Amino acid sequence: MGDTPARLLNLLSLLQTPREWPGSELATRLEVSLRTIRRDIERLRDLGYPVEATMGSVGGYRLVAGAALPPLLLDDEEAVAIAVGLRTAAGHAVTGIEESSVRALAKLEQVLPSRLRYRVGALNAATVPMYSATGPMVEPEVLTVLAAAIANRERVRFAYRAADAKESKRHVEPNSLVPSGRRWYLVAFDLDRDDWRTFRVDRVTEPLATGARATPRELPAANAAEFVTNQIYSLAPTYRAVATLHMPLKEVAGRFGDRPGDLEEIDENTCRLHSDTDTLEWLALRLAMLGCEFEVHDPPELAEFLRELGARVTRAVPPRDRPRRPGRPGTPAT
């Protein structure tokens, strides 16, 4: 094998398999001498690949973990498997890896040969995942286009459907993707409206990176996640709750009331809560999740919300003395 670059790539591909390779086996695989293998190992080390050699009759070479991740060499099957796995992770919005999956998928799809893009697309088209019924569906293809545009600092055009179902065309400079549960948000500067905007990615269709460079801009928040949170809260009224909790203060601390003065001890079994500002839904959920009796003193909107919620929950549960209709759960009785 006289082509040195090709031989080095083949050698690196073998070494990336998690095993130790005797020099003689590497020489046989690559059809070169042991001296050539030793020279090629030194070339890889000079390029920053941490190749470790062990001595002895069963010694050999192996690639160990280094300070940085070297470029990976993947065969066709490995590339397809990784692309499908990353699409699945992005589609399911697995907590903690959603954004990383999208960034990695965007990088991989940019370098996939056309034949492998076709295989990945065909496999995804033939696969029907069992997604949770809650939350909107986000197309991985939309995420990868947006992620690539963010990485490349390119402007993007797309069609957008607002909450009132009104359709519009948008021309933006994308800044960040922010996952939240099953929802994804795009933070971008809207060029037509000359202002920052937050877009639900499940409402984005036909995204197209234009190739035009985006202008570096300062986000009007500490980070993209804070900007999305502020935007969401700005659309809903927020309140501060005052409530008596029938639970010792030491048991409430850390679960509700994060600032000094949020909790005030009344006696050893009771405390007073002065909550931070939040929506009625979130305040009601946090109070209910404490698992204790409580009385709401303010605001009246929260008391009314809890009253309506309690009535709705009560209606959802049949009285204990009412006989249940025969039939399996989820199957109408005949």
C-alpha atoms as a printed R data frame, in Angstrom:
    type eleno elety resid chain resno       x       y      z
1   ATOM     1    CA   MET     A     1   0.000   0.000  0.000
2   ATOM     2    CA   GLY     A     2   2.026   2.937 -1.339
3   ATOM     3    CA   ASP     A     3  -0.547   5.685 -0.649
4   ATOM     4    CA   THR     A     4   0.635   7.012  2.730
5   ATOM     5    CA   PRO     A     5  -2.433   9.207  3.558
6   ATOM     6    CA   ALA     A     6  -4.820   6.363  2.709
7   ATOM     7    CA   ARG     A     7  -2.715   3.908  4.722
8   ATOM     8    CA   LEU     A     8  -2.696   6.244  7.746
9   ATOM     9    CA   LEU     A     9  -6.481   6.567  7.585
10  ATOM    10    CA   ASN     A    10  -6.880   2.793  7.421
11  ATOM    11    CA   LEU     A    11  -4.471   2.372 10.319
12  ATOM    12    CA   LEU     A    12  -6.353   4.941 12.380
13  ATOM    13    CA   SER     A    13  -9.643   3.214 11.589
14  ATOM    14    CA   LEU     A    14  -8.251  -0.086 12.923
15  ATOM    15    CA   LEU     A    15  -6.836   1.522 16.058
16  ATOM    16    CA   GLN     A    16 -10.203   3.112 16.878
17  ATOM    17    CA   THR     A    17 -11.564  -0.374 17.507
18  ATOM    18    CA   PRO     A    18 -11.363  -0.923 21.295
19  ATOM    19    CA   ARG     A    19  -8.671  -3.602 21.304
20  ATOM    20    CA   GLU     A    20  -4.890  -3.970 21.225
21  ATOM    21    CA   TRP     A    21  -3.362  -4.654 17.813
22  ATOM    22    CA   PRO     A    22  -0.097  -6.603 17.483
23  ATOM    23    CA   GLY     A    23   2.239  -4.886 15.042
24  ATOM    24    CA   SER     A    24   2.429  -8.035 12.936
25  ATOM    25    CA   GLU     A    25  -1.363  -8.133 12.510
26  ATOM    26    CA   LEU     A    26  -1.461  -4.467 11.508
27  ATOM    27    CA   ALA     A    27   1.306  -5.105  8.994
28  ATOM    28    CA   THR     A    28  -0.610  -8.055  7.532
29  ATOM    29    CA   ARG     A    29  -3.873  -6.099  7.336
30  ATOM    30    CA   LEU     A    30  -2.255  -3.148  5.592
31  ATOM    31    CA   GLU     A    31   0.183  -5.259  3.529
32  ATOM    32    CA   VAL     A    32   3.277  -3.393  4.696
33  ATOM    33    CA   SER     A    33   6.342  -4.144  6.821
34  ATOM    34    CA   LEU     A    34   6.632  -3.814 10.594
35  ATOM    35    CA   ARG     A    35   9.042  -0.913 10.048
36  ATOM    36    CA   THR     A    36   6.379   0.925  8.044
37  ATOM    37    CA   ILE     A    37   3.832   0.323 10.818
38  ATOM    38    CA   ARG     A    38   6.229   1.819 13.381
39  ATOM    39    CA   ARG     A    39   6.795   4.884 11.178
40  ATOM    40    CA   ASP     A    40   3.064   5.329 10.657
41  ATOM    41    CA   ILE     A    41   2.417   5.067 14.407
42  ATOM    42    CA   GLU     A    42   4.929   7.884 14.943
43  ATOM    43    CA   ARG     A    43   3.180   9.976 12.262
44  ATOM    44    CA   LEU     A    44  -0.144   9.521 14.049
45  ATOM    45    CA   ARG     A    45   1.441  10.573 17.347
46  ATOM    46    CA   ASP     A    46   2.872  13.675 15.668
47  ATOM    47    CA   LEU     A    47  -0.679  14.508 14.519
48  ATOM    48    CA   GLY     A    48  -1.908  14.349 18.112
49  ATOM    49    CA   TYR     A    49  -3.341  10.834 18.257
50  ATOM    50    CA   PRO     A    50  -2.448   9.172 21.603
51  ATOM    51    CA   VAL     A    51  -1.289   5.749 20.402
52  ATOM    52    CA   GLU     A    52   0.059   3.628 23.242
53  ATOM    53    CA   ALA     A    53   2.505   0.752 22.704
54  ATOM    54    CA   THR     A    54   2.942  -2.212 25.049
55  ATOM    55    CA   MET     A    55   5.910  -4.547 25.058
56  ATOM    56    CA   GLY     A    56   6.032  -8.318 25.236
57  ATOM    57    CA   SER     A    57   4.889 -11.319 23.239
58  ATOM    58    CA   VAL     A    58   1.245 -10.200 23.380
59  ATOM    59    CA   GLY     A    59   2.026  -6.488 23.202
60  ATOM    60    CA   GLY     A    60   0.883  -4.146 20.503
61  ATOM    61    CA   TYR     A    61  -0.712  -0.793 19.806
62  ATOM    62    CA   ARG     A    62  -3.961   0.797 20.915
63  ATOM    63    CA   LEU     A    63  -5.548   4.235 20.788
64  ATOM    64    CA   VAL     A    64  -6.134   5.645 24.271
65  ATOM    65    CA   ALA     A    65  -8.142   8.593 25.539
66  ATOM    66    CA   GLY     A    66  -6.407  11.914 25.039
67  ATOM    67    CA   ALA     A    67  -6.959  15.560 25.976
68  ATOM    68    CA   ALA     A    68  -9.079  16.119 22.874
69  ATOM    69    CA   LEU     A    69 -11.337  13.973 20.728
70  ATOM    70    CA   PRO     A    70  -9.576  13.159 17.445
71  ATOM    71    CA   PRO     A    71 -11.518  12.945 14.187
72  ATOM    72    CA   LEU     A    72 -13.443   9.681 14.047
73  ATOM    73    CA   LEU     A    73 -13.373   7.386 11.045
74  ATOM    74    CA   LEU     A    74 -16.685   5.617 10.517
75  ATOM    75    CA   ASP     A    75 -17.665   2.996  7.993
76  ATOM    76    CA   ASP     A    76 -21.030   3.251  6.236
77  ATOM    77    CA   GLU     A    77 -22.928   1.114  8.743
78  ATOM    78    CA   GLU     A    78 -21.528   3.021 11.728
79  ATOM    79    CA   ALA     A    79 -22.370   6.397 10.195
80  ATOM    80    CA   VAL     A    80 -25.961   5.327  9.484
81  ATOM    81    CA   ALA     A    81 -26.362   3.902 13.004
82  ATOM    82    CA   ILE     A    82 -25.103   7.113 14.640
83  ATOM    83    CA   ALA     A    83 -27.285   9.356 12.451
84  ATOM    84    CA   VAL     A    84 -30.410   7.327 13.250
85  ATOM    85    CA   GLY     A    85 -29.560   7.275 16.959
86  ATOM    86    CA   LEU     A    86 -29.040  11.033 17.072
87  ATOM    87    CA   ARG     A    87 -32.328  11.636 15.242
88  ATOM    88    CA   THR     A    88 -34.118   9.458 17.773
89  ATOM    89    CA   ALA     A    89 -32.555  11.320 20.703
90  ATOM    90    CA   ALA     A    90 -33.462  14.681 19.189
91  ATOM    91    CA   GLY     A    91 -37.024  13.601 18.410
92  ATOM    92    CA   HIS     A    92 -37.679  12.233 21.882
93  ATOM    93    CA   ALA     A    93 -36.058  15.249 23.554
94  ATOM    94    CA   VAL     A    94 -34.149  13.152 26.057
95  ATOM    95    CA   THR     A    95 -33.368  15.329 29.058
96  ATOM    96    CA   GLY     A    96 -29.778  16.487 29.093
97  ATOM    97    CA   ILE     A    97 -28.738  15.478 25.573
98  ATOM    98    CA   GLU     A    98 -31.289  17.186 23.316
99  ATOM    99    CA   GLU     A    99 -29.182  20.145 22.175
100 ATOM   100    CA   SER     A   100 -25.982  18.087 21.981
101 ATOM   101    CA   SER     A   101 -27.765  15.502 19.816
102 ATOM   102    CA   VAL     A   102 -28.973  18.166 17.409
103 ATOM   103    CA   ARG     A   103 -25.523  19.783 17.107
104 ATOM   104    CA   ALA     A   104 -23.851  16.425 16.507
105 ATOM   105    CA   LEU     A   105 -26.510  15.406 13.979
106 ATOM   106    CA   ALA     A   106 -26.083  18.682 12.095
107 ATOM   107    CA   LYS     A   107 -22.311  18.118 11.850
108 ATOM   108    CA   LEU     A   108 -22.706  14.495 10.765
109 ATOM   109    CA   GLU     A   109 -25.320  15.191  8.093
110 ATOM   110    CA   GLN     A   110 -23.148  17.907  6.579
111 ATOM   111    CA   VAL     A   111 -20.438  15.364  5.748
112 ATOM   112    CA   LEU     A   112 -22.544  12.284  4.962
113 ATOM   113    CA   PRO     A   113 -22.204  11.150  1.329
114 ATOM   114    CA   SER     A   114 -25.421  11.318 -0.670
115 ATOM   115    CA   ARG     A   115 -25.782   7.523 -0.678
116 ATOM   116    CA   LEU     A   116 -25.747   7.475  3.129
117 ATOM   117    CA   ARG     A   117 -28.161  10.420  3.393
118 ATOM   118    CA   TYR     A   118 -30.576   8.370  1.280
119 ATOM   119    CA   ARG     A   119 -30.180   5.324  3.550
120 ATOM   120    CA   VAL     A   120 -30.699   7.378  6.703
121 ATOM   121    CA   GLY     A   121 -33.766   9.042  5.193
122 ATOM   122    CA   ALA     A   122 -35.241   5.739  4.035
123 ATOM   123    CA   LEU     A   123 -34.731   4.139  7.454
124 ATOM   124    CA   ASN     A   124 -36.319   7.062  9.269
125 ATOM   125    CA   ALA     A   125 -39.245   7.125  6.850
126 ATOM   126    CA   ALA     A   126 -39.894   3.427  7.477
127 ATOM   127    CA   THR     A   127 -39.665   3.724 11.261
128 ATOM   128    CA   VAL     A   128 -42.704   4.673 13.350
129 ATOM   129    CA   PRO     A   129 -41.588   5.630 16.887
130 ATOM   130    CA   MET     A   130 -43.968   5.519 19.849
131 ATOM   131    CA   TYR     A   131 -43.788   9.132 20.978
132 ATOM   132    CA   SER     A   132 -45.496  10.340 24.091
133 ATOM   133    CA   ALA     A   133 -48.953  11.757 23.458
134 ATOM   134    CA   THR     A   134 -48.024  14.919 25.328
135 ATOM   135    CA   GLY     A   135 -46.155  17.762 23.724
136 ATOM   136    CA   PRO     A   136 -45.755  18.856 20.111
137 ATOM   137    CA   MET     A   137 -43.747  16.945 17.534
138 ATOM   138    CA   VAL     A   138 -40.530  18.529 16.247
139 ATOM   139    CA   GLU     A   139 -38.972  17.366 13.005
140 ATOM   140    CA   PRO     A   140 -35.260  16.513 13.415
141 ATOM   141    CA   GLU     A   141 -34.618  17.871  9.909
142 ATOM   142    CA   VAL     A   142 -35.832  21.323 10.991
143 ATOM   143    CA   LEU     A   143 -33.636  21.194 14.087
144 ATOM   144    CA   THR     A   144 -30.538  20.205 12.143
145 ATOM   145    CA   VAL     A   145 -30.983  22.984  9.559
146 ATOM   146    CA   LEU     A   146 -31.370  25.567 12.335
147 ATOM   147    CA   ALA     A   147 -28.469  24.130 14.352
148 ATOM   148    CA   ALA     A   148 -26.173  24.218 11.317
149 ATOM   149    CA   ALA     A   149 -27.185  27.815 10.557
150 ATOM   150    CA   ILE     A   150 -26.434  28.827 14.149
151 ATOM   151    CA   ALA     A   151 -23.023  27.141 14.009
152 ATOM   152    CA   ASN     A   152 -22.226  28.723 10.635
153 ATOM   153    CA   ARG     A   153 -23.712  32.130 11.610
154 ATOM   154    CA   GLU     A   154 -26.007  32.161  8.606
155 ATOM   155    CA   ARG     A   155 -29.335  33.860  8.098
156 ATOM   156    CA   VAL     A   156 -32.401  31.622  7.719
157 ATOM   157    CA   ARG     A   157 -35.766  31.913  6.004
158 ATOM   158    CA   PHE     A   158 -38.744  29.788  7.056
159 ATOM   159    CA   ALA     A   159 -42.526  29.625  7.170
160 ATOM   160    CA   TYR     A   160 -44.069  30.093 10.608
161 ATOM   161    CA   ARG     A   161 -47.504  29.322 12.022
162 ATOM   162    CA   ALA     A   162 -48.389  31.452 15.048
163 ATOM   163    CA   ALA     A   163 -50.556  30.379 17.991
164 ATOM   164    CA   ASP     A   164 -53.631  31.858 16.258
165 ATOM   165    CA   ALA     A   165 -52.833  29.734 13.142
166 ATOM   166    CA   LYS     A   166 -51.772  32.800 11.148
167 ATOM   167    CA   GLU     A   167 -49.083  31.928  8.591
168 ATOM   168    CA   SER     A   168 -46.107  34.183  7.873
169 ATOM   169    CA   LYS     A   169 -42.680  34.138  6.242
170 ATOM   170    CA   ARG     A   170 -39.714  34.951  8.474
171 ATOM   171    CA   HIS     A   171 -36.167  36.078  7.741
172 ATOM   172    CA   VAL     A   172 -34.012  35.778 10.841
173 ATOM   173    CA   GLU     A   173 -30.522  35.588 12.248
174 ATOM   174    CA   PRO     A   174 -30.666  32.509 14.532
175 ATOM   175    CA   ASN     A   175 -28.914  32.704 17.886
176 ATOM   176    CA   SER     A   176 -29.753  29.568 19.906
177 ATOM   177    CA   LEU     A   177 -31.990  26.525 20.221
178 ATOM   178    CA   VAL     A   178 -33.516  26.059 23.675
179 ATOM   179    CA   PRO     A   179 -35.137  22.700 24.570
180 ATOM   180    CA   SER     A   180 -37.810  22.685 27.270
181 ATOM   181    CA   GLY     A   181 -39.480  19.330 27.888
182 ATOM   182    CA   ARG     A   182 -40.937  18.204 24.558
183 ATOM   183    CA   ARG     A   183 -40.810  21.755 23.184
184 ATOM   184    CA   TRP     A   184 -37.990  23.451 21.321
185 ATOM   185    CA   TYR     A   185 -37.615  27.214 20.988
186 ATOM   186    CA   LEU     A   186 -35.545  29.173 18.483
187 ATOM   187    CA   VAL     A   187 -34.125  32.468 19.713
188 ATOM   188    CA   ALA     A   188 -33.422  34.706 16.727
189 ATOM   189    CA   PHE     A   189 -33.245  38.308 15.580
190 ATOM   190    CA   ASP     A   190 -36.157  38.954 13.208
191 ATOM   191    CA   LEU     A   191 -34.768  41.115 10.393
192 ATOM   192    CA   ASP     A   192 -38.188  42.240  9.113
193 ATOM   193    CA   ARG     A   193 -39.364  43.312 12.574
194 ATOM   194    CA   ASP     A   194 -35.975  44.602 13.724
195 ATOM   195    CA   ASP     A   195 -36.267  42.886 17.099
196 ATOM   196    CA   TRP     A   196 -35.498  39.683 18.972
197 ATOM   197    CA   ARG     A   197 -38.110  36.942 18.810
198 ATOM   198    CA   THR     A   198 -38.767  33.458 20.206
199 ATOM   199    CA   PHE     A   199 -40.209  30.852 17.822
200 ATOM   200    CA   ARG     A   200 -41.729  27.453 18.616
201 ATOM   201    CA   VAL     A   201 -39.740  25.074 16.418
202 ATOM   202    CA   ASP     A   202 -42.711  22.729 15.959
203 ATOM   203    CA   ARG     A   203 -44.398  25.631 14.134
204 ATOM   204    CA   VAL     A   204 -41.436  26.178 11.797
205 ATOM   205    CA   THR     A   205 -41.545  24.660  8.301
206 ATOM   206    CA   GLU     A   206 -39.334  24.837  5.209
207 ATOM   207    CA   PRO     A   207 -36.247  26.286  6.920
208 ATOM   208    CA   LEU     A   208 -33.562  27.391  4.476
209 ATOM   209    CA   ALA     A   209 -30.102  28.662  5.317
210 ATOM   210    CA   THR     A   210 -29.469  31.529  2.876
211 ATOM   211    CA   GLY     A   211 -25.685  31.578  3.078
212 ATOM   212    CA   ALA     A   212 -25.750  35.278  4.038
213 ATOM   213    CA   ARG     A   213 -23.688  36.019  7.131
214 ATOM   214    CA   ALA     A   214 -25.528  36.930 10.336
215 ATOM   215    CA   THR     A   215 -24.563  40.115 12.156
216 ATOM   216    CA   PRO     A   216 -23.058  39.573 15.626
217 ATOM   217    CA   ARG     A   217 -25.647  40.898 18.110
218 ATOM   218    CA   GLU     A   218 -25.897  41.038 21.882
219 ATOM   219    CA   LEU     A   219 -28.811  39.051 23.267
220 ATOM   220    CA   PRO     A   220 -31.022  41.160 25.604
221 ATOM   221    CA   ALA     A   221 -30.660  38.602 28.430
222 ATOM   222    CA   ALA     A   222 -27.933  36.759 30.286
223 ATOM   223    CA   ASN     A   223 -28.454  33.728 28.032
224 ATOM   224    CA   ALA     A   224 -30.923  32.239 25.565
225 ATOM   225    CA   ALA     A   225 -32.710  30.123 28.196
226 ATOM   226    CA   GLU     A   226 -33.398  33.203 30.329
227 ATOM   227    CA   PHE     A   227 -34.659  35.082 27.262
228 ATOM   228    CA   VAL     A   228 -37.117  32.278 26.427
229 ATOM   229    CA   THR     A   229 -38.327  32.135 30.047
230 ATOM   230    CA   ASN     A   230 -38.902  35.886 30.101
231 ATOM   231    CA   GLN     A   231 -40.774  35.738 26.799
232 ATOM   232    CA   ILE     A   232 -43.028  32.914 27.989
233 ATOM   233    CA   TYR     A   233 -43.834  34.643 31.269
234 ATOM   234    CA   SER     A   234 -44.502  37.940 29.520
235 ATOM   235    CA   LEU     A   235 -47.450  36.292 27.754
236 ATOM   236    CA   ALA     A   236 -49.167  35.160 30.973
237 ATOM   237    CA   PRO     A   237 -50.071  37.157 34.112
238 ATOM   238    CA   THR     A   238 -47.978  36.368 37.180
239 ATOM   239    CA   TYR     A   239 -48.725  36.674 40.895
240 ATOM   240    CA   ARG     A   240 -47.126  36.399 44.324
241 ATOM   241    CA   ALA     A   241 -48.831  33.982 46.678
242 ATOM   242    CA   VAL     A   242 -49.313  34.370 50.422
243 ATOM   243    CA   ALA     A   243 -50.368  31.129 52.119
244 ATOM   244    CA   THR     A   244 -50.300  29.379 55.477
245 ATOM   245    CA   LEU     A   245 -48.675  25.960 55.245
246 ATOM   246    CA   HIS     A   246 -49.394  23.288 57.883
247 ATOM   247    CA   MET     A   247 -45.867  21.910 57.743
248 ATOM   248    CA   PRO     A   248 -42.758  22.716 59.778
249 ATOM   249    CA   LEU     A   249 -40.658  25.448 58.209
250 ATOM   250    CA   LYS     A   250 -37.582  23.208 58.094
251 ATOM   251    CA   GLU     A   251 -39.482  20.717 55.908
252 ATOM   252    CA   VAL     A   252 -40.688  23.413 53.503
253 ATOM   253    CA   ALA     A   253 -37.296  25.125 53.170
254 ATOM   254    CA   GLY     A   254 -35.634  24.132 49.922
255 ATOM   255    CA   ARG     A   255 -38.925  22.995 48.382
256 ATOM   256    CA   PHE     A   256 -40.724  26.345 48.250
257 ATOM   257    CA   GLY     A   257 -39.452  29.807 49.030
258 ATOM   258    CA   ASP     A   258 -35.895  30.247 47.867
259 ATOM   259    CA   ARG     A   259 -35.137  33.756 49.133
260 ATOM   260    CA   PRO     A   260 -34.636  35.056 52.688
261 ATOM   261    CA   GLY     A   261 -38.001  36.155 54.042
262 ATOM   262    CA   ASP     A   262 -40.056  33.897 51.763
263 ATOM   263    CA   LEU     A   263 -40.890  31.670 54.745
264 ATOM   264    CA   GLU     A   264 -41.956  32.840 58.185
265 ATOM   265    CA   GLU     A   265 -42.386  30.438 61.093
266 ATOM   266    CA   ILE     A   266 -45.734  30.627 62.908
267 ATOM   267    CA   ASP     A   267 -45.190  27.679 65.244
268 ATOM   268    CA   GLU     A   268 -43.302  24.386 65.156
269 ATOM   269    CA   ASN     A   269 -45.830  22.828 62.758
270 ATOM   270    CA   THR     A   270 -46.934  25.853 60.684
271 ATOM   271    CA   CYS     A   271 -45.321  28.546 58.559
272 ATOM   272    CA   ARG     A   272 -46.311  31.443 56.294
273 ATOM   273    CA   LEU     A   273 -45.219  31.553 52.665
274 ATOM   274    CA   HIS     A   274 -44.603  34.704 50.617
275 ATOM   275    CA   SER     A   275 -43.803  33.221 47.203
276 ATOM   276    CA   ASP     A   276 -41.833  34.548 44.290
277 ATOM   277    CA   THR     A   277 -43.752  35.845 41.260
278 ATOM   278    CA   ASP     A   278 -45.092  33.089 39.039
279 ATOM   279    CA   THR     A   279 -48.131  31.915 37.057
280 ATOM   280    CA   LEU     A   280 -51.287  30.624 38.745
281 ATOM   281    CA   GLU     A   281 -50.751  27.152 37.310
282 ATOM   282    CA   TRP     A   282 -47.208  26.840 38.647
283 ATOM   283    CA   LEU     A   283 -48.071  28.269 42.067
284 ATOM   284    CA   ALA     A   284 -51.008  25.875 42.406
285 ATOM   285    CA   LEU     A   285 -48.878  22.899 41.359
286 ATOM   286    CA   ARG     A   286 -46.087  23.700 43.815
287 ATOM   287    CA   LEU     A   287 -48.499  24.181 46.697
288 ATOM   288    CA   ALA     A   288 -50.305  20.930 45.941
289 ATOM   289    CA   MET     A   289 -47.024  19.027 45.610
290 ATOM   290    CA   LEU     A   290 -45.976  19.958 49.159
291 ATOM   291    CA   GLY     A   291 -48.316  17.268 50.482
292 ATOM   292    CA   CYS     A   292 -49.726  19.291 53.375
293 ATOM   293    CA   GLU     A   293 -52.844  21.284 54.212
294 ATOM   294    CA   PHE     A   294 -52.664  24.966 53.326
295 ATOM   295    CA   GLU     A   295 -54.794  28.110 53.126
296 ATOM   296    CA   VAL     A   296 -54.310  30.747 50.431
297 ATOM   297    CA   HIS     A   297 -54.655  34.345 51.632
298 ATOM   298    CA   ASP     A   298 -53.586  36.134 48.467
299 ATOM   299    CA   PRO     A   299 -54.122  36.595 45.574
300 ATOM   300    CA   PRO     A   300 -57.843  35.906 45.189
301 ATOM   301    CA   GLU     A   301 -57.147  34.705 41.620
302 ATOM   302    CA   LEU     A   302 -55.096  31.818 43.009
303 ATOM   303    CA   ALA     A   303 -57.797  30.857 45.478
304 ATOM   304    CA   GLU     A   304 -60.376  30.846 42.668
305 ATOM   305    CA   PHE     A   305 -58.052  28.841 40.411
306 ATOM   306    CA   LEU     A   306 -57.570  26.202 43.127
307 ATOM   307    CA   ARG     A   307 -61.326  26.095 43.769
308 ATOM   308    CA   GLU     A   308 -62.059  25.423 40.086
309 ATOM   309    CA   LEU     A   309 -59.202  22.931 39.844
310 ATOM   310    CA   GLY     A   310 -60.431  21.047 42.923
311 ATOM   311    CA   ALA     A   311 -63.939  20.838 41.513
312 ATOM   312    CA   ARG     A   312 -62.638  19.559 38.202
313 ATOM   313    CA   VAL     A   313 -60.489  16.918 39.890
314 ATOM   314    CA   THR     A   314 -63.411  15.852 42.077
315 ATOM   315    CA   ARG     A   315 -65.642  15.410 39.033
316 ATOM   316    CA   ALA     A   316 -62.983  13.236 37.425
317 ATOM   317    CA   VAL     A   317 -63.083  10.707 40.279
318 ATOM   318    CA   PRO     A   318 -66.271   8.585 40.671
319 ATOM   319    CA   PRO     A   319 -67.800   8.412 44.164
320 ATOM   320    CA   ARG     A   320 -66.644   5.413 46.176
321 ATOM   321    CA   ASP     A   321 -70.171   4.032 46.515
322 ATOM   322    CA   ARG     A   322 -70.845   4.231 42.755
323 ATOM   323    CA   PRO     A   323 -70.309   0.780 41.131
324 ATOM   324    CA   ARG     A   324 -67.744   0.794 38.340
325 ATOM   325    CA   ARG     A   325 -68.947  -0.291 34.939
326 ATOM   326    CA   PRO     A   326 -67.602  -3.655 33.782
327 ATOM   327    CA   GLY     A   327 -64.896  -3.808 31.163
328 ATOM   328    CA   ARG     A   328 -61.165  -3.355 30.916
329 ATOM   329    CA   PRO     A   329 -59.628   0.067 31.634
330 ATOM   330    CA   GLY     A   330 -59.808   2.169 28.509
331 ATOM   331    CA   THR     A   331 -62.400  -0.150 26.900
332 ATOM   332    CA   PRO     A   332 -66.055   1.041 26.791
333 ATOM   333    CA   ALA     A   333 -68.427  -1.362 28.525
334 ATOM   334    CA   THR     A   334 -71.231  -2.843 26.406
